[in-house]
Amino acid sequence: MDDRELLKIVTEIVGKENTADDCAVVPCGDRLMVLTTDMLHRTTDFVEGMSDWQIGWMSAAVTLSDIAGMGAEPKYLLTAVGLDDWKSLAGVMQGAQDCCRRFGAAIIGGDIDHHGELTVVTTGIGLVDRDRIVRRTGAQPGDLVCITGIPGQAQAYLEGYRRFEKALFEPQPRVEEGMYLGKGGVSAMMDDSDGIALSLYDLVSVNDCGFSLDSAKIPRPAGIPEDTAFELALFGGGDYELIFILPPKRHPVEGVSYTIIGTTVQEKVVLIDGGPLEKRGYQHRWE
């Protein structure tokens, strides 16, 4: 059992419209408010060697990344910290505060309690104009499949390539890029925190089309053997780049550096070089 299987249980209870995107969306005057929550734990999410400051930074960054995936501007963050050691609190909160300040948000509340392991829950709130919000739905055959940055670098650190430590420990949510992409008219978008492959399968699940990738166009982490770098780029988790679907007439999008890695096709499949792409990436699993 994995987290996507469990999401089906939630969807049956609360409805597909409330589980299809990175954020919930509610009206807010003449704009839209987006809201999202993440829960991170020491044993499953915080890598050995991370400082308390980096734990706080990462906790804020993953939530701001979800807001970026909607094309929205992050405004506020609520931070709840479950502490197994009270001495971690100052570092965690300073890291979260620094990340929020870097990307234009403010911490406005939260909670503190005792916990069996360090756990951080972050709830993010953002705003976006109604005509600039980007959802996971909206892809059309003939659109371009694109990604910001270089995927696979966070996973590369876990595979022993220690020079990629910052990519994993201090992820940079693509907030500015997300807003530019919303303005630029992309048809669908999400962050790729679970890897390119799983992200595209997520997009297939809510669109009436599929995606075909060109392996030669996929960016890879530098200085790693080709086969390994390719594997990391496709299936590695922990990146917070944006993967998005772009009508050709909207290319290029001003203000955003990105790579076209494929096209949207009629059939609900995910292909690479004409063959099926394995459905694999970062997932939480239960026995």
C-alpha positions as CSV (number, residue, x, y, z in Angstrom):
1,M,0.0,0.0,0.0
2,D,1.4,3.4,-1.0
3,D,0.2,7.0,-0.4
4,R,-1.5,7.2,-3.8
5,E,-3.6,4.2,-3.0
6,L,-4.5,5.7,0.3
7,L,-5.5,8.9,-1.5
8,K,-8.2,7.0,-3.3
9,I,-9.8,6.3,0.1
10,V,-9.8,10.0,0.9
11,T,-11.1,10.9,-2.6
12,E,-14.1,8.5,-2.2
13,I,-15.0,10.3,1.1
14,V,-14.4,14.0,0.2
15,G,-14.7,14.0,-3.6
16,K,-12.3,14.1,-6.5
17,E,-12.7,17.9,-6.8
18,N,-11.1,18.3,-3.4
19,T,-8.1,16.0,-4.0
20,A,-7.1,16.6,-7.6
21,D,-4.6,19.5,-7.1
22,D,-1.5,20.5,-5.1
23,C,-3.7,23.0,-3.2
24,A,-7.3,23.5,-2.2
25,V,-8.8,26.5,-4.0
26,V,-11.5,28.9,-2.5
27,P,-12.9,32.3,-3.6
28,C,-11.3,35.3,-1.9
29,G,-12.9,38.5,-3.2
30,D,-12.0,39.0,-6.8
31,R,-9.0,36.6,-6.5
32,L,-8.6,32.9,-5.4
33,M,-7.0,31.6,-2.2
34,V,-5.0,28.4,-2.4
35,L,-4.3,26.4,0.7
36,T,-2.1,23.3,1.3
37,T,-0.7,21.3,4.2
38,D,2.4,19.1,4.5
39,M,3.6,16.9,7.4
40,L,7.3,15.9,7.6
41,H,9.0,13.5,10.1
42,R,12.6,12.9,11.1
43,T,12.5,9.2,10.3
44,T,10.9,9.4,6.9
45,D,11.7,12.9,5.5
46,F,14.7,14.6,7.3
47,V,17.9,13.1,6.2
48,E,20.7,12.3,8.7
49,G,23.1,15.3,8.8
50,M,20.5,18.0,8.3
51,S,20.7,20.9,10.8
52,D,17.6,22.1,12.6
53,W,17.8,25.2,10.4
54,Q,17.7,23.1,7.2
55,I,14.8,21.1,8.6
56,G,12.9,24.3,9.1
57,W,13.8,25.5,5.6
58,M,12.8,22.3,4.0
59,S,9.5,22.2,5.8
60,A,8.5,25.6,4.6
61,A,9.9,25.0,1.1
62,V,7.8,21.9,0.3
63,T,4.6,23.8,1.1
64,L,5.6,26.9,-0.8
65,S,6.4,24.6,-3.7
66,D,2.8,23.4,-3.8
67,I,1.6,27.0,-4.0
68,A,4.1,27.7,-6.8
69,G,2.6,24.7,-8.6
70,M,-0.7,26.5,-8.8
71,G,0.9,29.7,-10.2
72,A,0.0,31.5,-7.0
73,E,1.9,33.9,-4.8
74,P,2.6,32.6,-1.3
75,K,1.5,34.9,1.5
76,Y,1.3,33.1,4.8
77,L,2.5,29.9,6.6
78,L,1.3,28.2,9.8
79,T,3.9,26.0,11.4
80,A,3.2,23.3,13.9
81,V,6.3,21.6,15.5
82,G,6.2,18.3,17.4
83,L,9.4,18.2,19.4
84,D,11.2,15.2,20.8
85,D,13.9,17.7,22.0
86,W,12.9,21.3,22.8
87,K,16.4,22.5,21.8
88,S,15.5,22.0,18.1
89,L,12.8,24.6,18.1
90,A,14.8,27.7,17.6
91,G,16.7,26.3,14.6
92,V,13.6,24.9,13.0
93,M,11.7,28.1,13.3
94,Q,14.6,30.2,12.1
95,G,15.0,28.0,9.0
96,A,11.3,28.2,8.2
97,Q,11.3,32.0,8.8
98,D,14.3,32.5,6.5
99,C,12.7,30.4,3.7
100,C,9.4,32.3,4.0
101,R,11.1,35.7,3.9
102,R,13.2,34.6,0.8
103,F,10.0,33.8,-1.1
104,G,7.7,36.5,0.1
105,A,5.6,34.8,2.8
106,A,5.1,35.3,6.5
107,I,4.7,32.9,9.4
108,I,1.6,34.0,11.2
109,G,0.9,31.2,13.7
110,G,1.0,27.5,14.4
111,D,1.4,25.1,17.4
112,I,4.1,23.4,19.6
113,D,3.8,20.1,21.3
114,H,5.7,17.1,22.6
115,H,6.2,14.3,20.1
116,G,8.0,11.0,19.8
117,E,10.0,12.2,16.9
118,L,10.6,15.6,15.4
119,T,7.6,16.4,13.2
120,V,6.8,19.6,11.4
121,V,3.4,20.4,9.9
122,T,3.2,23.5,7.6
123,T,0.0,25.0,6.2
124,G,0.5,27.5,3.4
125,I,-1.9,30.1,2.1
126,G,-1.4,31.9,-1.3
127,L,-3.3,34.2,-3.6
128,V,-3.7,34.2,-7.4
129,D,-5.8,36.0,-9.9
130,R,-8.7,33.9,-11.2
131,D,-7.3,34.0,-14.8
132,R,-3.8,32.9,-13.8
133,I,-4.4,29.9,-11.6
134,V,-2.9,26.6,-13.0
135,R,-4.4,23.3,-12.1
136,R,-3.2,19.7,-12.8
137,T,-6.0,19.5,-15.4
138,G,-6.1,21.2,-18.7
139,A,-3.5,19.4,-20.8
140,Q,-4.4,19.0,-24.5
141,P,-2.9,16.8,-27.2
142,G,-0.1,18.6,-29.0
143,D,1.0,20.6,-25.9
144,L,4.6,20.6,-24.8
145,V,5.9,18.8,-21.7
146,C,8.4,21.0,-19.9
147,I,10.4,21.1,-16.7
148,T,12.4,23.8,-14.8
149,G,15.9,23.2,-13.6
150,I,17.8,19.9,-13.4
151,P,15.9,16.9,-12.0
152,G,17.6,14.2,-10.0
153,Q,20.0,16.2,-8.0
154,A,18.4,15.6,-4.6
155,Q,18.3,11.9,-5.1
156,A,21.9,12.0,-6.3
157,Y,22.9,13.1,-2.8
158,L,21.2,10.0,-1.4
159,E,23.0,7.9,-3.9
160,G,26.4,9.1,-2.6
161,Y,27.1,12.2,-4.7
162,R,27.6,14.5,-1.8
163,R,28.2,17.6,-3.8
164,F,24.4,17.8,-4.3
165,E,23.7,18.2,-0.6
166,K,22.2,21.6,-0.9
167,A,19.7,20.4,-3.5
168,L,18.3,18.0,-0.9
169,F,18.8,19.9,2.3
170,E,17.9,23.4,1.1
171,P,15.4,23.0,-1.8
172,Q,14.4,26.1,-3.7
173,P,10.7,26.3,-4.5
174,R,10.1,27.8,-7.9
175,V,7.8,30.5,-6.7
176,E,8.7,33.3,-9.1
177,E,8.7,30.8,-12.0
178,G,5.3,29.5,-11.0
179,M,3.8,33.0,-11.2
180,Y,5.3,33.7,-14.5
181,L,4.0,30.4,-15.9
182,G,0.5,31.2,-14.6
183,K,0.7,34.5,-16.4
184,G,2.2,32.8,-19.5
185,G,-0.8,30.5,-20.0
186,V,0.4,27.0,-19.2
187,S,-2.4,24.5,-19.4
188,A,-1.4,22.2,-16.4
189,M,1.3,22.1,-13.8
190,M,2.6,20.6,-10.5
191,D,5.9,20.3,-8.7
192,D,7.9,17.1,-9.4
193,S,8.8,16.3,-5.7
194,D,8.1,12.6,-6.3
195,G,10.0,12.4,-9.6
196,I,9.2,13.1,-13.3
197,A,7.7,9.7,-13.9
198,L,5.2,9.7,-11.0
199,S,4.3,13.3,-11.6
200,L,3.3,12.5,-15.2
201,Y,1.3,9.6,-14.1
202,D,-0.5,11.9,-11.6
203,L,-1.2,14.3,-14.5
204,V,-2.5,11.4,-16.7
205,S,-4.9,10.4,-13.9
206,V,-6.8,13.8,-14.1
207,N,-6.4,14.6,-17.8
208,D,-7.9,13.0,-20.9
209,C,-4.6,12.6,-22.6
210,G,-1.1,11.2,-22.1
211,F,2.6,12.2,-22.5
212,S,5.5,11.1,-24.6
213,L,9.0,11.9,-23.5
214,D,12.2,12.2,-25.5
215,S,15.1,10.7,-23.4
216,A,17.7,12.8,-25.2
217,K,16.0,16.0,-24.0
218,I,15.7,15.3,-20.3
219,P,18.3,17.3,-18.2
220,R,20.6,15.2,-16.0
221,P,22.7,15.9,-12.9
222,A,26.2,16.7,-14.0
223,G,29.3,14.6,-13.3
224,I,27.4,11.3,-12.9
225,P,27.6,8.2,-15.2
226,E,25.0,8.5,-17.9
227,D,22.8,5.6,-17.0
228,T,22.7,6.6,-13.3
229,A,22.1,10.2,-14.1
230,F,19.2,9.3,-16.4
231,E,17.7,7.0,-13.7
232,L,17.9,9.8,-11.1
233,A,16.4,12.4,-13.4
234,L,13.3,10.3,-14.2
235,F,12.6,8.6,-10.9
236,G,14.5,10.5,-8.2
237,G,12.5,12.3,-5.5
238,G,13.2,15.4,-3.4
239,D,13.4,17.9,-6.2
240,Y,11.0,20.8,-6.2
241,E,11.1,21.8,-9.8
242,L,7.9,22.5,-11.8
243,I,6.7,20.1,-14.5
244,F,4.2,21.8,-16.7
245,I,2.2,21.4,-19.9
246,L,2.5,24.3,-22.4
247,P,0.5,25.1,-25.6
248,P,3.1,25.6,-28.4
249,K,1.7,29.0,-29.1
250,R,2.7,30.1,-25.6
251,H,6.3,29.1,-25.9
252,P,8.6,30.6,-24.8
253,V,7.4,31.9,-21.5
254,E,9.1,35.1,-20.6
255,G,11.1,35.1,-17.3
256,V,11.4,31.3,-17.0
257,S,14.2,29.0,-17.8
258,Y,12.9,25.5,-18.7
259,T,13.5,22.5,-21.0
260,I,11.0,20.9,-23.3
261,I,11.2,17.2,-22.7
262,G,8.2,15.8,-24.6
263,T,4.7,16.3,-26.0
264,T,1.1,15.5,-25.0
265,V,-0.5,12.6,-26.9
266,Q,-4.1,11.5,-27.4
267,E,-3.8,8.2,-25.5
268,K,-3.8,8.1,-21.7
269,V,-0.3,6.7,-21.4
270,V,3.2,7.8,-20.3
271,L,5.8,6.9,-22.9
272,I,9.5,7.5,-23.3
273,D,11.1,7.0,-26.8
274,G,7.9,5.3,-27.9
275,G,7.7,2.7,-25.1
276,P,6.0,2.7,-21.7
277,L,7.7,4.6,-18.9
278,E,7.9,2.7,-15.6
279,K,5.5,4.1,-13.0
280,R,8.1,4.6,-10.2
281,G,9.4,7.3,-7.9
282,Y,9.3,8.5,-4.3
283,Q,6.4,7.2,-2.3
284,H,5.5,6.5,1.3
285,R,4.6,2.8,1.7
286,W,2.8,0.7,4.3
287,E,2.8,-3.1,4.7
